[in-house]
Amino acid sequence: MNIENWPGIIGEAGKTSLGAFALMVLVIATVALVYFKDAQVWVRLFVFLLLFTGASMFGFAITQVANSSQVTNSNPSPSSSHQAPSTRLFGSCQEIKDDNSSTKDGPKQLKRGDNSTYEAYCDMTTDGGGWTLVAKVQKDTSYWQYNSPSWTAQNANFNDTDFDLMSGEARYPSFERVSFTQIRVLDPINNNKMIALLSADNLLSVFSNSKKRELRVILDPQLFTYVSSRRDDIWNVCKKLVGEPNPRIRINDEENYPLDDGAKSDNGQVARAQARLGTVRHGSNGYAWATTNDCAIGLGVSTYGFGGSKGAGTTAQSGFSTLWVR
């Protein structure tokens, strides 16, 4: 029988009684000496020492094996007692949430294609969580006008360590790295939002492609106001646009007016309205250039008309928006 199996055979009671076991062996050895009472003294002493030494070594060996087993059982391997923290790298906040649904809001490390990492802000709680912040946009800006390179250029990130969700402007590495099926625009100051359904490898690929796309959206009608080429909005085009419960929302929306005669503005540009993420509208009396009215709502908007040209990074009611993908 293998001695390594003895602790299990003896049991916990045996482990705590090894001293008594050794003492019992010594008693037996002493009794055995009685049979050598007629032997010479040195013979009896030799037998006693021999039995004593053997019993002591036997008891010591059993004690060591038992103690070793007890230490091993009291310190189980990490895999048997708890799951070690994941060392996986994730490509989006949604992947992190899928891996651990209790993950909190805040900056997280996301992987690039070469398995290096960058920092991104994750919203893990609102609207189901799993949202990756890709940009912050203000109304009065030179970074997010319709023709600004922030929408279409690679490596055009700026302020990408600023994760203040209530102010400022930024474009983060996630803008050109995180794949998604939904886009969300928030006005965190007024607590309004728009969520649009769209699948893409990243936002840069969406905006750098001039293709116009119409989105299926959930829109809070109070999210956006408008930018207009005229001050008076004489045809109420913009007011009607904002008042619609679910106005048409497009990527890279752009329309020229009038389409038939190619009317020009004062600076020679075609009268038009544009929106990177939003919608545009025109109105007039059908022939008079002086009464043309262009307007746009959303992000990255501009208008060119009789009243001049105007633009904005966002037409959110508060003048500030955050842009997210999931």
Rosetta blueprint (number, residue, H / E / L):
1 M L
2 N L
3 I H
4 E H
5 N H
6 W H
7 P H
8 G H
9 I H
10 I H
11 G H
12 E H
13 A H
14 G H
15 K H
16 T L
17 S L
18 L H
19 G H
20 A H
21 F H
22 A H
23 L H
24 M H
25 V H
26 L H
27 V H
28 I H
29 A H
30 T H
31 V H
32 A H
33 L H
34 V H
35 Y L
36 F L
37 K L
38 D L
39 A L
40 Q L
41 V H
42 W H
43 V H
44 R H
45 L H
46 F H
47 V H
48 F H
49 L H
50 L H
51 L H
52 F H
53 T H
54 G H
55 A H
56 S H
57 M H
58 F H
59 G H
60 F H
61 A H
62 I H
63 T H
64 Q H
65 V H
66 A H
67 N H
68 S H
69 S H
70 Q H
71 V H
72 T H
73 N H
74 S H
75 N L
76 P L
77 S L
78 P H
79 S H
80 S H
81 S H
82 H L
83 Q L
84 A L
85 P L
86 S L
87 T L
88 R L
89 L L
90 F E
91 G L
92 S L
93 C H
94 Q H
95 E H
96 I H
97 K H
98 D H
99 D H
100 N L
101 S L
102 S L
103 T L
104 K L
105 D L
106 G E
107 P E
108 K E
109 Q E
110 L E
111 K E
112 R L
113 G L
114 D L
115 N L
116 S L
117 T E
118 Y E
119 E E
120 A E
121 Y E
122 C E
123 D E
124 M L
125 T L
126 T H
127 D H
128 G H
129 G L
130 G L
131 W E
132 T E
133 L E
134 V E
135 A E
136 K E
137 V E
138 Q E
139 K L
140 D L
141 T L
142 S L
143 Y L
144 W L
145 Q L
146 Y L
147 N L
148 S L
149 P L
150 S L
151 W L
152 T L
153 A L
154 Q L
155 N L
156 A L
157 N L
158 F E
159 N L
160 D L
161 T L
162 D L
163 F L
164 D L
165 L L
166 M L
167 S L
168 G L
169 E L
170 A E
171 R E
172 Y L
173 P H
174 S H
175 F H
176 E H
177 R L
178 V L
179 S L
180 F E
181 T E
182 Q E
183 I E
184 R E
185 V E
186 L E
187 D E
188 P L
189 I L
190 N L
191 N L
192 N E
193 K E
194 M E
195 I E
196 A E
197 L E
198 L E
199 S E
200 A E
201 D L
202 N L
203 L H
204 L H
205 S H
206 V H
207 F H
208 S L
209 N L
210 S L
211 K L
212 K L
213 R E
214 E E
215 L E
216 R E
217 V E
218 I E
219 L E
220 D L
221 P L
222 Q L
223 L L
224 F E
225 T L
226 Y L
227 V E
228 S E
229 S L
230 R L
231 R L
232 D L
233 D L
234 I L
235 W L
236 N L
237 V H
238 C H
239 K H
240 K H
241 L H
242 V H
243 G H
244 E L
245 P L
246 N L
247 P L
248 R L
249 I E
250 R E
251 I E
252 N E
253 D E
254 E E
255 E E
256 N E
257 Y L
258 P L
259 L L
260 D L
261 D L
262 G L
263 A L
264 K E
265 S L
266 D L
267 N L
268 G L
269 Q L
270 V E
271 A L
272 R E
273 A E
274 Q E
275 A E
276 R E
277 L E
278 G E
279 T E
280 V E
281 R E
282 H E
283 G E
284 S L
285 N L
286 G L
287 Y L
288 A L
289 W H
290 A H
291 T H
292 T L
293 N E
294 D E
295 C E
296 A E
297 I E
298 G E
299 L E
300 G E
301 V E
302 S E
303 T E
304 Y E
305 G E
306 F L
307 G L
308 G E
309 S E
310 K E
311 G E
312 A E
313 G E
314 T E
315 T L
316 A E
317 Q L
318 S L
319 G L
320 F E
321 S E
322 T E
323 L E
324 W E
325 V E
326 R L
